């Protein structure tokens, strides 16, 4: 681990200014991902700004009937919150599938959103990686790419985003609240928060230097059946080969509402409006589910070891929709 300087921020604005004013500075809260990357020298921040003492750890109802989740809310507290379990069950289930209790006790809402890919080659500093060192190449393209993206990738990067929580929040139409170094606030829809790799895979989010996440807001709940299904290589905690977050409501034998998001298959939580439109207003059946699955992976491709993800996603989506429409 390379040497760095450290300070504790006493306000949100001060934290933002501290990071914006020092090249190579980063925020740190739970540190469950950043510290690992620092030990491997994948991340080499010159200065850390500790935000743990900032007043960003509340879960509050909004005036519109939604929920505001502070950036420093620990994953374990979010899982256990009665309103989350009742009205946003897909989020609670995603968090429970994402990590052990020990990690959930440390990991924060903002940190979960900002965790970096688990691509083997990103973690191995001896291998070329455009995300770690732009212009060096993507080792995964011709390497062992079992866990890698099949949609949304580019010739420069096929890494996936690892967060389960973000997939559920995508299905729930979350917004990310932030503060700029000048103290101004900006809300970013989660659908616009993550960037596809294109030819700049090192730029992963819409955040600017020093811009700090203060909260995530969820709109009023829409009801229906909520399911999070994660397919992984082992039953214990592992990152998704594919995952499906679904909020589905039926009425009069037809699908009235379908909100779907997918993990483990793309560089960001994946959501395809066309797949939802193909479901809404239709009678639930295998043919309709298959069409929705094809829409999700339209234009996708495997890279050898991960070819199986395309049919796996379709089968997983069909199973989730079958379960949701039987119990809705």
C-alpha positions in Angstrom: 0.0 0.0 0.0 1.4 3.4 -1.0 1.6 6.2 1.5 -1.3 8.7 1.8 -2.5 11.6 3.9 -5.7 11.6 5.9 -8.3 13.9 7.3 -11.8 13.8 8.8 -14.4 16.0 7.3 -16.6 18.0 9.6 -19.2 18.9 7.0 -20.5 17.6 3.7 -19.3 20.8 1.9 -15.9 20.6 3.5 -15.5 16.9 2.4 -16.4 17.8 -1.2 -14.0 20.8 -1.2 -11.2 18.6 0.2 -11.5 16.0 -2.5 -12.0 18.5 -5.3 -8.9 20.5 -4.1 -6.4 17.7 -4.0 -5.6 15.6 -7.1 -5.7 11.9 -6.2 -8.0 12.4 -3.2 -10.8 10.0 -2.4 -13.7 9.7 0.1 -13.6 6.8 2.5 -16.5 5.4 4.6 -16.8 1.7 5.2 -13.8 1.0 3.0 -14.9 -2.5 2.2 -13.8 -2.2 -1.5 -11.4 0.7 -1.5 -9.0 -0.7 1.2 -8.7 -4.0 -0.7 -7.9 -2.1 -3.9 -5.3 0.0 -2.1 -3.6 -3.1 -0.7 -3.2 -4.4 -4.3 -2.2 -0.9 -5.5 -5.1 -0.9 -8.0 -6.2 2.3 -6.3 -3.4 4.6 -5.1 -5.1 7.7 -3.6 -2.7 10.3 -2.3 -5.2 11.6 0.3 -8.3 10.1 2.0 -11.2 12.2 3.4 -13.1 10.3 6.1 -16.8 11.0 5.9 -18.0 8.6 8.6 -18.9 11.4 11.0 -21.1 13.4 8.6 -24.9 13.4 9.3 -25.8 11.2 6.4 -27.0 8.0 8.1 -30.8 8.6 8.4 -33.6 6.7 6.6 -36.5 9.1 6.3 -39.9 9.2 4.6 -40.2 11.9 1.9 -43.1 14.3 1.6 -44.1 12.6 -1.7 -44.5 9.2 0.1 -41.1 7.8 -0.9 -38.0 7.1 1.1 -34.7 8.9 1.5 -31.7 6.8 2.4 -28.6 8.6 3.6 -25.3 7.9 1.9 -23.8 6.6 5.2 -26.7 4.2 6.0 -25.1 0.8 6.6 -26.4 -2.0 4.4 -27.4 -4.0 7.5 -29.5 -1.1 8.8 -31.1 -0.7 5.4 -32.0 -4.4 5.2 -33.6 -4.3 8.6 -35.6 -1.1 8.1 -39.4 -2.0 8.4 -40.4 0.3 5.6 -37.8 -1.1 3.2 -38.9 -4.7 4.1 -42.6 -3.8 3.6 -42.6 -1.4 0.6 -39.3 -2.0 -1.2 -38.7 -5.7 -0.5 -36.7 -6.2 -3.7 -34.1 -3.9 -2.2 -33.9 -5.8 1.1 -33.6 -9.1 -0.8 -30.9 -7.8 -3.0 -28.8 -6.6 -0.1 -29.2 -9.9 1.8 -27.9 -11.8 -1.3 -25.0 -9.4 -1.8 -22.6 -9.9 1.1 -22.1 -11.5 4.6 -23.4 -9.8 7.7 -20.0 -8.6 8.6 -19.6 -6.7 5.4 -23.2 -5.4 5.5 -22.3 -3.9 9.0 -19.6 -1.8 7.4 -20.7 -1.2 3.8 -22.6 2.1 3.1 -25.2 3.0 0.6 -23.0 5.3 -1.3 -20.0 2.9 -1.2 -22.2 0.1 -2.5 -23.1 2.2 -5.5 -19.5 3.2 -6.1 -17.9 -0.2 -5.7 -15.7 -1.2 -8.6 -15.7 -4.2 -10.9 -14.5 -7.6 -9.8 -12.9 -8.3 -13.2 -9.9 -10.6 -12.5 -7.6 -8.5 -14.8 -8.6 -5.2 -13.2 -7.4 -6.6 -9.9 -4.2 -8.0 -11.3 -1.8 -5.0 -11.8 0.5 -7.2 -13.9 -2.1 -7.5 -16.7 -3.3 -4.8 -19.2 -6.6 -3.2 -18.2 -8.1 -0.1 -19.9 -10.2 0.6 -16.8 -7.1 0.7 -14.6 -4.6 2.1 -17.1 -6.3 3.7 -20.2 -4.9 2.6 -23.5 -3.2 -0.5 -22.2 -5.7 -3.0 -23.5 -8.4 -5.4 -22.2 -7.0 -8.7 -21.1 -10.5 -10.2 -20.5 -11.4 -10.0 -24.2 -9.2 -13.0 -25.1 -8.8 -14.2 -21.5 -10.9 -16.0 -19.0 -14.1 -14.0 -19.2 -16.7 -16.2 -17.4 -18.0 -13.4 -15.2 -17.9 -10.7 -17.8 -20.5 -8.6 -19.7 -22.6 -9.8 -22.6 -24.5 -6.5 -23.2 -23.4 -2.9 -23.0 -19.7 -3.7 -23.3 -17.2 -2.2 -25.8 -14.0 -3.2 -27.5 -12.1 -1.5 -24.7 -13.8 -3.1 -21.7 -16.2 -6.0 -20.9 -16.2 -5.7 -17.1 -19.5 -5.9 -15.2 -20.7 -3.8 -12.3 -20.9 -5.9 -9.2 -23.6 -4.2 -7.0 -26.8 -6.1 -6.1 -28.2 -3.1 -4.3 -27.8 -0.9 -7.4 -29.8 -3.4 -9.5 -32.7 -3.3 -7.1 -32.6 0.5 -7.0 -32.6 0.6 -10.8 -35.8 -1.3 -10.8 -37.2 1.1 -8.2 -36.4 4.2 -10.2 -34.0 5.6 -7.6 -32.4 9.0 -7.7 -28.9 9.8 -6.4 -28.7 13.1 -4.4 -25.3 14.8 -4.5 -23.5 17.9 -3.4 -20.9 19.8 -5.5 -17.8 21.4 -4.0 -19.5 24.8 -4.2 -22.3 23.6 -2.0 -24.9 23.3 -4.7 -27.1 20.1 -4.9 -27.7 17.9 -7.9 -30.0 14.9 -8.2 -29.1 12.3 -10.8 -31.5 9.5 -11.8 -29.8 6.2 -11.2 -30.5 5.3 -14.9 -28.1 8.2 -15.8 -25.6 7.7 -13.0 -23.5 4.9 -14.5 -21.7 5.4 -17.8 -21.1 2.6 -20.4 -17.4 2.0 -21.1 -17.2 3.1 -24.7 -13.6 4.2 -25.2 -13.3 5.7 -21.7 -13.9 2.7 -19.4 -12.0 4.4 -16.6 -14.9 7.0 -16.3 -17.6 4.9 -14.5 -20.1 7.4 -13.2 -21.5 10.9 -13.9 -19.9 12.3 -10.8 -17.4 15.1 -11.2 -14.3 15.6 -9.0 -15.3 16.3 -5.4 -19.0 15.6 -6.0 -20.2 13.6 -3.1 -23.3 11.4 -2.7 -25.5 12.5 0.1 -28.5 10.2 -0.2 -30.5 8.0 -2.5 -34.3 8.7 -2.8 -36.9 6.1 -3.8 -40.3 7.1 -5.2 -43.5 6.1 -3.6 -44.0 2.3 -3.7 -46.0 0.8 -6.5 -47.0 -2.4 -4.8 -47.1 -5.7 -6.6 -44.8 -8.7 -6.1 -41.1 -8.0 -5.7 -38.5 -10.6 -6.4 -34.7 -10.6 -6.5 -33.1 -13.7 -7.9 -29.4 -14.1 -8.2 -27.6 -16.9 -10.0 -24.0 -17.4 -8.9 -21.3 -20.1 -9.0 -21.7 -21.1 -5.3 -24.5 -20.9 -2.8 -22.4 -18.8 -0.4 -21.8 -15.1 -1.1 -20.5 -14.6 -4.6 -21.0 -12.0 -7.4 -23.8 -12.6 -9.8 -23.5 -14.4 -13.1 -26.9 -12.9 -13.7 -29.5 -11.4 -11.4 -33.0 -10.2 -11.9 -34.8 -7.5 -9.8 -38.5 -7.5 -10.6 -41.5 -5.5 -9.4 -44.6 -6.9 -11.1 -48.3 -6.2 -10.6 -51.2 -8.0 -12.3 -54.8 -7.1 -12.6 -57.7 -8.9 -14.4 -55.3 -11.6 -15.6 -52.9 -9.3 -17.3 -49.6 -7.7 -16.3 -50.3 -4.1 -15.3 -46.9 -3.0 -14.1 -43.5 -4.5 -14.9 -40.2 -3.0 -13.6 -37.1 -5.1 -14.4 -33.4 -4.6 -13.8 -30.5 -7.0 -14.3 -27.1 -7.5 -12.8 -24.1 -9.6 -13.7 -24.5 -9.1 -17.5 -23.4 -5.4 -18.2 -21.1 -2.7 -17.1 -23.9 -1.1 -15.2 -27.3 -2.2 -13.7 -29.2 -3.1 -16.9 -32.7 -2.0 -17.7 -34.5 -2.2 -21.0 -37.8 -0.3 -21.3 -38.8 -2.4 -24.4 -38.8 -5.5 -22.3 -41.2 -3.9 -19.7 -43.5 -2.6 -22.5 -43.7 -6.1 -24.0 -45.0 -7.4 -20.7 -47.4 -4.6 -19.6 -50.9 -5.1 -20.9 -50.4 -8.8 -21.8 -51.4 -12.1 -20.4 -48.5 -13.7 -18.6 -47.3 -16.8 -20.5 -44.0 -18.3 -21.7 -44.1 -16.7 -25.1 -44.5 -13.2 -23.7 -41.7 -13.9 -21.2 -39.4 -15.1 -24.0 -40.0 -12.0 -26.0 -39.1 -9.9 -23.0 -35.9 -11.9 -22.5 -34.9 -11.4 -26.1 -35.4 -7.7 -25.8 -33.1 -7.6 -22.7 -30.2 -9.3 -24.5 -30.8 -7.7 -28.0 -27.4 -6.9 -29.5 -25.6 -8.9 -26.9 -22.7 -11.3 -27.4 -20.6 -13.6 -25.4 -16.8 -13.7 -25.5 -16.3 -17.5 -25.2 -16.3 -18.5 -21.5 -19.4 -16.3 -20.8 -21.6 -17.3 -23.8 -23.8 -19.2 -21.4 -25.0 -15.9 -19.8 -27.3 -15.1 -22.7 -29.6 -18.2 -22.4 -29.1 -18.1 -18.6 -30.5 -14.6 -18.4 -33.6 -15.6 -20.5 -34.3 -18.6 -18.3 -33.8 -16.7 -15.1 -36.1 -13.9 -16.2 -38.8 -16.4 -17.3 -38.6 -18.1 -13.9 -38.9 -14.8 -12.0 -41.9 -13.6 -14.1 -43.6 -17.0 -13.7 -43.2 -16.7 -9.9 -44.3 -13.1 -9.8 -47.4 -13.5 -11.9 -48.5 -16.6 -9.9 -48.4 -14.8 -6.6 -49.3 -11.2 -7.7 
